[in-house]
Amino acid sequence: MATEKLQLYKCEVCGNLVQVILSGAGELVCCGQPMKLQSIQHDKSETGEKHAPVVEFRENDRFVQVKSHPMLPEHYIQFIEIYKKDKSELHLKYLNPGDIAEFNITCLPEEIDAIEFCNIHGLWGENKND
């Protein structure tokens, strides 16, 4: 099984999360088991609306934010990741419970993709075709 640049894999035993930096042909293994590829969800249901990162403009600034998601110790957005569509540049912001789930991307290129990772519901991307 080949890996692709920027894919995320999670260990179902210990919770390790690994991001592929360079594509390869090997299998990612942790705790003696193959790691599970995290697929980006784009659900438009209520769950999806609480997880989908959105780009918002405020005055002269541009932000990616997750608007309606709790940021509690038991349920929160762990990180927001921004990357250029050609995957040549990556920006990552780690979050903690109590933080505001937003990332100032004013200085980043216009053509970006955004994902976020919820500690309970996994990996989410922008709702396409909104």
Sequence and secondary structure as in RCSB ss.txt:
>XXXX:A:sequence
MATEKLQLYKCEVCGNLVQVILSGAGELVCCGQPMKLQSIQHDKSETGEKHAPVVEFRENDRFVQVKSHPMLPEH
YIQFIEIYKKDKSELHLKYLNPGDIAEFNITCLPEEIDAIEFCNIHGLWGENKND
>XXXX:A:secstr
  B TT EEE TTT  EEE SS BSS  EETTEE EE   B   SHHHHHH  EEEEETTEEEEE  S   BTTB
 EEEEEEEETTSS EEEEE  TTS  EEE TTS SSEEEEEEETTTEEEE  TT 
